[in-house]
């Protein structure tokens, strides 16, 4: 007889919104239905049928993958790391906080660089926040209080599909009982996105002119008069109207995405956005929030910061943490051909990196932990299949507003498949054992 079970309050492990109201209907440990999630989240929870699931560790011998046990694969990975002089650990946006902690501890022991997704996405936002500071609040506060929502350079309707319905625009809140009727949504973007179509106001700006636009808006907020008719293609009156709207909000929030942080100006654009919000706080309560992509990229940033004091691009090559984005970030280290081995966890950099980076990935030994076959696993020397965090194993993830949320295990992973944390621990144990043996074998120094 089939056994049906309903699991409620499941957290979706796809994007930084970490929706925690998902309901999963199970029948004999198989997911039958996923309720409340958007299509992106439901596909991740059900299992991506378009990608090949990995179930056995693999070691590449003479350009062919050979199945191995976890112990054999861990030994091979440990040997690679023992020989490496400039290893890099990278990824971590789609795994849980225990795996972050274990990987950082291990990177320090090995003397490696530890880097994660911001070095190719929201790194400029992190740099700007370090310079200016951030007037932040939680998504819960926004849901209950905000009457003005401004999205710039981001399209949540497609990238974070439930962001507007759960946190910002449509839900009824404690102080916003009429939901969307009490809120105004403004979208500032270079094209009319799906989000712009549902907004109350859409302001189209010219590509790569975000800094000018935000600086002009800031000047108007501070009481200056613009002496030009348009800025970044936006008429002066529209900028003045927006400044008034923002100053008169009771509780406003500015969300920005990679359309701001990754265009010309980079961290200076974010700097302008953060400064604008700081200025607005002379008139009203206003907050600002980056739209983070992978479900636990904020977690990786928190964990490396509370361990090393730095948010990304951290080098342990000298035995203590050093921070220098560019010098110690993935793209720099790989394009200068410095790294001589890499450990990639929960990420597919080969599928998403510039050509020189991809070419260097092909030259060096890669140790990859992933539930699915990806372009990165295909280039790897050792591949470890792992469970899907938040579906087949639990853990902690940090929502984009830095709120930690406990992920639920919904079902068992494939037989014998370990978590990221367990695999990292296994490699570290093998590494210590081999290092000790090598030390014993080494001839004693004559003094
Ligand atoms: S919005 Fe993001 S977290 Fe929420 S269900 Fe969709 S993919 Fe999952």
Boltz pocket constraint, residues with backbone or C-beta under 6 A from the ligand:
constraints:
  - pocket:
      binder: B
      contacts: [[A, 12], [A, 13], [A, 14], [A, 15], [A, 16], [A, 17], [A, 18], [A, 19], [A, 36], [A, 37], [A, 38], [A, 39], [A, 40], [A, 41], [A, 42], [A, 159], [A, 160], [A, 161], [A, 162], [A, 163]]
      max_distance: 6.0
